[in-house]
């Protein structure tokens, strides 16, 4: 399985076309970057979000969320959210909003 195109379509709708947004194939899925910084994406059926340190720690205490781990290397500040954690449009919108806010706070690459 590559990645959930259904989730990617939902994300594209929520993301719209903010300045500096680029979509790229990453991690066998798709990622959305803002001014060169990864904000969010899709890995198989999971939502990937990059969060501020505060939001990252808070997210890890919630159900359906785990650290994004590529080949045994946990990615600090990145989480994977299973379908139950983003199934509502409100939940998905909130995760995307947090990830975009953090990515926009970083220096452009």
C-alpha positions in Angstrom: 0.0 0.0 0.0 1.4 3.4 -0.9 -0.7 5.9 1.0 -4.3 7.0 1.5 -5.2 9.2 -1.4 -8.5 9.9 0.4 -6.7 11.4 3.3 -4.4 13.4 1.0 -7.5 14.8 -0.8 -9.0 15.8 2.5 -5.8 17.5 3.5 -5.5 19.4 0.2 -9.0 20.8 0.7 -8.2 22.0 4.2 -4.8 23.3 3.3 -5.9 25.3 0.3 -3.1 27.1 -1.4 -1.2 29.2 1.1 1.9 31.0 -0.1 4.9 28.7 0.0 3.0 25.4 0.1 4.6 22.6 -1.9 3.4 19.0 -2.1 6.1 16.3 -2.4 6.4 12.5 -2.4 8.1 11.6 0.9 8.5 8.5 3.0 6.5 6.4 0.6 3.7 8.8 1.0 3.1 12.5 0.5 4.2 15.5 2.4 3.2 19.1 2.5 5.9 21.7 3.0 5.8 25.4 3.8 8.8 27.4 2.6 10.9 24.2 2.6 9.8 23.0 6.0 7.7 19.8 6.4 4.4 20.5 8.0 2.2 17.5 7.6 1.7 14.5 5.3 0.3 11.0 4.8 2.1 7.7 5.5 0.0 4.7 4.5 -3.3 5.4 6.4 -1.7 7.6 9.1 -1.5 11.4 9.3 2.0 12.8 9.8 2.2 16.1 11.7 5.2 18.1 12.8 4.6 20.0 16.0 6.1 22.5 18.3 7.9 21.0 21.3 4.9 21.9 23.6 2.3 20.5 21.2 4.5 17.4 20.6 4.6 16.5 24.3 0.9 17.1 24.7 0.0 15.0 21.6 1.9 12.0 22.9 -0.5 11.8 25.9 -3.5 11.4 23.5 -4.9 8.1 22.2 -4.2 7.1 18.5 -0.9 9.0 18.4 2.7 7.7 18.4 6.1 9.1 17.5 7.0 9.1 13.8 9.8 6.5 13.5 11.7 6.0 10.3 13.7 2.8 10.3 14.2 2.8 14.1 15.0 6.5 14.3 12.3 8.3 16.2 11.7 11.8 14.8 11.6 14.4 17.6 8.6 16.7 17.1 6.8 14.5 14.5 3.9 12.2 15.3 1.8 9.7 13.4 -1.9 9.8 14.0 -4.1 6.8 13.2 -7.4 7.2 11.5 -9.4 7.3 14.7 -7.4 10.4 15.7 -8.2 12.4 12.6 -11.5 10.9 11.3 -13.6 14.1 11.9 -13.0 17.1 9.7 -12.6 19.2 12.9 -9.8 17.0 14.2 -8.0 16.9 10.9 -8.3 20.6 10.5 -6.9 21.2 14.1 -3.9 19.0 13.4 -3.2 20.6 10.1 -3.5 24.1 11.7 -1.0 23.2 14.4 1.5 21.7 11.9 1.2 24.7 9.5 1.7 27.1 12.4 4.9 25.4 13.5 6.3 25.1 10.0 5.6 28.7 9.3 7.5 29.7 12.5 10.7 28.1 11.1 13.2 29.9 8.9 12.6 29.2 5.2 15.0 26.7 3.6 
